[in-house]
């Protein structure tokens, strides 16, 4: 495995509570899975994926966890367009055209 240098933007993972150890008022399907943490920050010391590491978050917190990714990408989006919302936007634009600047 390749070494990840200190100061690299990384993501860590840690189990906060094991399954069955969660608050008694949570639903059974939630009780059945662990409470997990995934956090991004800068790596404090050189490490290899899978190592237990320390990071400094953007908020200035120091956290420990298993190094799971180096230079993680943001892969979220807003999903597929909803046809009804697209049509509503087009209808609204037709009813209220923008004035030239």
N, C-alpha and C positions, 0 to 999 in steps of 0.2 A: 504494500500500500504506500501511497505517496504521503509525504509529510505536508501538513498544513501549517503555514508560518504564523507566528504571533502577529496580531493586528489584523488578520483576515476576518472578513464578515462571515459568520458561520451560524448554524442552527444547532441547538442542543435539545435533548429530550430527557425527561425524567418522570417517573411514576410518583405522583404525590400521595395517592391513597390506593392500596390494592383493592381488587374487587371484593365486595362484602364488608369493607371497612368504612364505607361512606355513611353519611348521616342517615338515621333510620327513617326520616320522612321522605327520602327520595324514592321514586318509583322502582319496582323490582328490576325492570330492564336496565335502569341506570345503576342500581346496586351490583348488577352482574358484570360490569366492566370497570377497569381501573380509571381513576382520575389522572389524566396525563397532562404534562406541560411541554410545550414546544416554544422555545424562545430564540430570538436572533440577537446577535451582538458581536463584539470583536473578541477574538481569541486572545487570552492572556499569555499563553506560552505555546511554543510549537507542539503539535500533536498529530495523531493519525486518526482517521475515522474510526469510531468505536471506542476511543479513549474516553475516560472520565476527565472532563476539562472544566475550566473556569472561564466565564465570559464577562464582559462589561457591556451592559445594555445601553441603548440610546438614552434611557432615563437615568443612567448613572448607577444602576444596581449591579452588584456582582452576584452571579448565579453559577451553580454547578450542575452538570448533567453530562450525558453521553453525547459525544460529537457525532451528529448524523449527516451533516451536509456542510460543504464549504462553498461560499459564494452562492447561497440559495437564490433561486429565481422566484419572482412573484408570478404565479400562474393563475390567479383568480380573474374572473371577468363577470359580466352581468348576465351571462347565459344567452340563450337564443332569443331573438326579438319576438315579442308578443304581437301577433298580427293586429289585434284589436287596438293596442296602444299605438302602433305605427299609424293605423288609419285615423285614430282620434287626433294624433299630432298633425297629420296632413289636413284633416278637416279644419282644425283650429287655425292652421297657417293660412288656409284659403279664406277663412272668415275674417281674419285679422292680419292682412298683409303688412309687411314692414315698410316703413316710409324710407325712401332713399336718403342717405346722409349727405 
